[in-house]
Amino acid sequence: MYVLNGKWKLPIIIALSEGPLRFKELQRTLENITPKVLSKELKELEMHEFLQRTVHATTPVTVEYSLLPYSDSLQPAIDELSKWGMAHKQRVIARMKDKTV
């Protein structure tokens, strides 16, 4: 779990699952993430081979981030976390309804 620790790594991977994004596009997609934190998280995900950073020789230079095939190995875990999250949400809602009755 240390590879995916923190608040932002999974949201970054999920955002990039839609396709490559530039730094500012990622920052806009992930509301409330600071540039410093986003940069750190991207470097760590690149180090663990979940994504790649591509520099395009344009003026100004364009940097794009995209997922590598290895990131697909996370999909079963993401699906299970999503399923658990939905079940937990329903449990909390049901418990709140019981308290108001």
Order of alpha helices (4+ residues) and beta strands (2+ residues): alpha-beta-alpha-alpha-beta-beta-alpha
